[in-house]
Amino acid sequence: WKSRSGRQTKHFIDYMFYSHESLGLRGVLGPPASDEIEESEFKLPDLRYPSDHISIAADMTILH
């Protein structure tokens, strides 16, 4: 979510794909809530999130 030249854009470009048959999803680290970003005057990057790239992560277990 960024604001450049008075225009705002919001999109995801990174995804994680996995097979439910071989991996079990235990938890995820998703992006910040929209209201956190909306409060910022400049969107991303800002002082709280110094990059317009946000980390995503997944906690998975291997199924037998």
C-alpha positions as CSV (number, residue, x, y, z in Angstrom):
1,W,0.0,0.0,0.0
2,K,1.8,3.1,-1.1
3,S,1.1,6.7,-2.0
4,R,3.0,8.3,-4.8
5,S,2.2,11.6,-6.6
6,G,-1.1,11.8,-4.8
7,R,-2.2,8.3,-6.0
8,Q,-2.7,5.3,-3.7
9,T,-2.2,1.7,-4.8
10,K,-2.7,-1.5,-2.7
11,H,-1.9,-4.9,-3.9
12,F,-0.2,-8.2,-3.1
13,I,2.5,-9.7,-5.3
14,D,3.8,-12.5,-3.1
15,Y,1.9,-15.7,-2.3
16,M,2.7,-19.1,-0.8
17,F,1.3,-22.2,-2.5
18,Y,1.4,-25.6,-0.9
19,S,-0.2,-29.0,-1.0
20,H,-2.7,-29.8,1.8
21,E,-1.7,-33.5,1.3
22,S,1.9,-33.0,2.2
23,L,2.1,-29.9,4.4
24,G,-0.1,-28.8,7.3
25,L,-0.5,-25.1,8.0
26,R,0.0,-24.2,11.7
27,G,0.0,-20.4,11.5
28,V,0.8,-17.4,9.3
29,L,2.4,-14.0,9.7
30,G,0.3,-11.7,7.5
31,P,0.6,-8.1,6.5
32,P,-0.4,-5.3,8.9
33,A,-4.1,-4.5,9.3
34,S,-5.5,-2.0,6.8
35,D,-6.4,0.5,9.6
36,E,-2.8,0.6,10.7
37,I,-1.7,1.6,7.2
38,E,-4.6,4.0,6.7
39,E,-3.6,6.0,9.8
40,S,-0.2,6.8,8.2
41,E,0.0,10.0,6.2
42,F,2.4,8.5,3.7
43,K,1.2,4.8,3.6
44,L,4.3,2.6,3.0
45,P,7.1,3.2,3.7
46,D,6.7,5.2,6.9
47,L,8.4,5.4,10.3
48,R,6.7,2.2,11.6
49,Y,7.2,0.2,8.4
50,P,10.4,1.5,6.7
51,S,9.8,-0.4,3.5
52,D,6.9,-1.0,1.1
53,H,7.9,-4.7,1.2
54,I,6.2,-6.5,4.0
55,S,7.4,-9.9,5.3
56,I,5.0,-12.8,5.1
57,A,5.7,-16.2,6.8
58,A,4.0,-19.5,7.4
59,D,4.5,-22.1,10.1
60,M,4.1,-25.5,8.5
61,T,4.5,-29.1,9.5
62,I,5.4,-32.0,7.2
63,L,2.6,-34.6,7.0
64,H,3.4,-38.3,6.7
